[in-house]
Amino acid sequence: MRRAGVRAVLASAVLLAGTACSSSGGIPVNGPKDTTGSPGASSPGAAASASPSGPPAPPAKGSATVVATVATGLKSPWGAVALPDGDLLVASRDEGTIGRVDVETGKVTEIGSVPGVAASGEGGLLGLALSPSFAADRRVYAYFTTESDNRIARLRYDERRPAGQQLDAPDTILRDIPKGVVHNGGRIAFGPDKMLYAGTGEVGETGLAQDPKSLGGKILRMTPDGRPAPDNPTPGSLVYSLGHRNVQGLAWDDGKRLWASEFGQNTWDELNLIRPGKNYGWPKAEGKAGDPAFVDPVAQWKTDEASPSGLAYARGSLWMAGLRGERLWRIPLAGAEPSADPQPFFEEKYGRLRTVLATGGAQLMLITSETDGRGSPKSGDDRVLRLEVR
């Protein structure tokens, strides 16, 4: 297929994906019941299909195939977004820069750096998101660590400028998210309601997760300019849910339910169905506690099988990238529950997996994380892989 044809296909897929994620206002519908006691990885839901009014459940066993290596040689890649033409923007955690990946040629061009990034430990330039009005305002949102905090800023992207100088100065919309050597969270995404969501960590200070006044150990929900969303569970508060250890993946399904992947400590990593105002238990609970005060995870894994980071939704399933687990997990859904056991792909084949990005239809982009200081990088790492999934 010629270059223009490939870009046209990718652009259509991205636009369709964006339309599906931005069609409704208000708090996303998260299902008619609480997820406490929902079946997980070791006990899948009994339902074989979604409700008659919804889409059918995906097959119990799926597939994931690497159809192309899109780019190689990335340095500490973390957050990523797809542009309307199909190219990717990828953040370098340690370099504090954003690169544009040409999905046709694999060429990576630095578009600019984010001033104030202080990379250390698990901190640095982390999540990226595109404004819901990107076509008009050209704004890229970034979550990053500074010398004093984690914060979220937006930067205007002007492709007409020379490479490396295409980002305006950051406009900080939220500051004073706790920072630490570990557990900085960092994933950001705009939801179907066009509100900005951010997953934060408790930076190793476990009490922050249960403190409603702290921004650490939470999922935050805000307007595009950083103010608390007007219909948040607590008026005037950014907190959407609490009791999290280190949220690093956010995704919405076809029913506009919000899901989050979360690092456990020594026992259980979690996939959670997020409901507004609910408490997910950390540090009082790790994994399924059966405590009515907390929401149990929908699925859980031993930490050496997952250590989850990015999360995406495609073809009726959630796809969760694993760092320590070095595999991609597929979790087929029937509404608000798994319809079958989670299924692993690429075990120890590509190393640590940081980000998975849905780009429309059956296509995912998978980004490795071997150059983050904890991997064993090989020639070509880190890389962007294009997947076809079912």
C-alpha positions, 0 to 999 in steps of 0.5 A: 500500500502506498504511503498516502493509503496507509496514512488514510487508513490509520487516520480513519481508525484514529478518528473513529476511536476518538469519536467513540471515546468522546460522544457523551457527557457526564460521569461514565456509566460504570454498570448497575452494581458494585464490583465488590466480589466480582470474579477475577483471573482465577474465577472468571465470570459465568456470563458467556455474553453481554446483555442482549442490548449490548455487543456479544462477548468476545471469544474465550481465546483470542489472538495477538500477532505482531505484524510489524516493528514500527520503530526502534531505538527509543530511549525510556519510552513511557506515555504515547498518543496517536495523532489524527494522521496515525503517527505517534507521539511518545514521551521519553521518561528520562530524556524529558522529550517528546518524539514523533514516530512516523508509522510508515518509515519508523523515523523518530523526530524530536518535537521538543522537550518539556521544561522542568522535568526531573527524571529520577527513579520512576519519575520523569516525563510520563503520560501523554494525552491529546486535547479532545479539541486537538484539531482546533487547539493543538494541545498535548497534555503531559504528566511529569515529575519536577524537583518538587512534585508531579504535575500536569501541563498542556503544551501547544504543538506547532508542526510548522516549526523546526524539529525540536522546537515545536512545543510552546512553553508548558501551561501548568494546569495541576501541580502538587501531586506527591512525588517520590523515587517510586510510585509516581503513577503518571497515566493520563487520558481523556474520557468519553465525558471529555474530562481528563483523568489521571492515575497517581501513586502514593510515592511509597507513603502508604497513608496518602492513598486513604487520605481524601485530601491528598492527590496521591494514590488516587484517580483524579478527574478534572476539566481540561484546564485542571479544575475539579470536574463539576459532578465529581463525588465530592464537590470541589475535589479532584478525587474520583476514586481512592485507595490506590497504590500506583495506577498506571493504566486507564481505559474505557470499554464500549459501555463507557466503563472506566478500568484501571491497572494497578501495581500491587506490592508483593502479592497481587497486581490488580485490574479494577473497574472504577466507580466514582467515590469508591475506595479500592483498599490500599494499604489496608487491602491488596488484591481481593480482601472480601471487605465490604468497605472496599471494592475488590479487583475484577482480576488479580495476578501474582506480581511476577506475572504482571506488574501492569502498566499500560491498558487499552480496550479493543475487540471486546477485551482489555489488553494490559501490558506487563513490566516484570511479567514481560507479557501482554494480558488479554482480559475478555469482557462480558459487560462489567465482568471477565467472560473467560480467564485472562490470556497471556501473549509474548511471554518473555519475548520482547521484554518489559512492556510499558504502554499499549495503545488502541488505534482503531479496529483490531490494531494496537501499538505496543511499546517496550520498556527495556531501557528504563534501568530495570530491563536488559536492553538488546540491539534495537530496544526500545521498540514500537510494535504493531499488533493485530488482535482478536 
